[in-house]
Amino acid sequence: MPSVEKMVALLTPTVFAPLAALLTKLITVNIPGSHVTSGQLTALEIAAFVGAVAMGAHWLQGQREWRKLELQAKNWEIGRASCRERV
């Protein structure tokens, strides 16, 4: 099974970002009394798409930092254990 990071990297630009743009369009068009031009609607769709991609990238960066800290803690514990064995 692919890792969570790979799934987020794959699904964010292919599923989540287009879905965010589509939902933005559906909500904007179906709100009674909203007067949105096609140019404004396009700008909103692009903003939703970019926002979704940015959130996915931010999550991936945070996950990478978390893994790095996790490995550092494991290495620190291994180092302490090997020092105790030598004494």
C-alpha positions as CSV (number, residue, x, y, z in Angstrom):
1,M,0.0,0.0,0.0
2,P,1.4,3.5,-0.9
3,S,2.4,5.8,2.0
4,V,0.1,8.6,3.1
5,E,2.6,11.1,1.7
6,K,2.4,9.6,-1.8
7,M,-1.4,9.5,-1.6
8,V,-1.6,13.2,-0.6
9,A,0.9,14.1,-3.3
10,L,-1.1,12.2,-5.9
11,L,-4.6,13.1,-4.9
12,T,-4.2,16.8,-4.1
13,P,-3.6,18.1,-7.6
14,T,-5.8,15.5,-9.3
15,V,-8.8,15.2,-7.0
16,F,-8.9,17.7,-4.2
17,A,-7.9,20.9,-6.0
18,P,-10.4,20.4,-8.9
19,L,-13.1,19.5,-6.4
20,A,-12.4,22.7,-4.5
21,A,-12.7,24.7,-7.8
22,L,-15.9,22.9,-8.7
23,L,-17.5,23.4,-5.3
24,T,-16.6,27.1,-5.4
25,K,-18.4,27.4,-8.8
26,L,-21.4,25.5,-7.6
27,I,-21.8,27.5,-4.4
28,T,-21.2,30.9,-6.1
29,V,-23.6,30.2,-9.0
30,N,-26.4,28.8,-6.7
31,I,-26.4,31.6,-4.1
32,P,-29.5,33.7,-4.7
33,G,-28.7,37.3,-5.4
34,S,-25.0,36.8,-6.1
35,H,-23.9,38.8,-9.1
36,V,-20.6,37.2,-10.1
37,T,-19.2,37.8,-13.5
38,S,-17.5,35.1,-15.5
39,G,-14.1,36.7,-14.9
40,Q,-14.7,36.8,-11.1
41,L,-15.9,33.2,-11.2
42,T,-12.8,32.1,-12.9
43,A,-10.7,34.0,-10.4
44,L,-12.5,32.3,-7.5
45,E,-12.0,28.9,-9.1
46,I,-8.3,29.5,-9.6
47,A,-8.0,30.8,-6.0
48,A,-9.7,27.6,-4.7
49,F,-7.5,25.4,-6.8
50,V,-4.3,27.1,-5.7
51,G,-5.4,27.2,-2.1
52,A,-6.0,23.4,-2.1
53,V,-2.6,22.7,-3.7
54,A,-0.9,25.0,-1.2
55,M,-2.6,23.3,1.8
56,G,-1.5,19.9,0.4
57,A,2.1,21.1,0.0
58,H,2.0,22.6,3.5
59,W,0.8,19.3,5.0
60,L,3.5,17.4,3.1
61,Q,6.2,19.8,4.5
62,G,4.9,19.3,8.0
63,Q,4.8,15.6,7.6
64,R,8.4,15.6,6.4
65,E,9.5,17.7,9.4
66,W,7.6,15.3,11.7
67,R,9.4,12.3,10.2
68,K,12.7,14.0,10.5
69,L,12.2,14.7,14.2
70,E,10.9,11.2,14.8
71,L,14.1,9.8,13.3
72,Q,16.3,12.1,15.3
73,A,14.6,10.9,18.5
74,K,15.1,7.3,17.5
75,N,18.8,7.9,16.7
76,W,19.3,9.7,20.0
77,E,17.8,6.8,21.9
78,I,20.0,4.3,19.9
79,G,23.0,6.4,20.6
80,R,22.3,6.5,24.3
81,A,21.7,2.8,24.5
82,S,25.0,2.0,22.7
83,C,26.8,4.4,25.1
84,R,25.4,2.5,28.1
85,E,26.6,-0.8,26.6
86,R,30.1,0.4,26.2
87,V,30.4,1.6,29.8
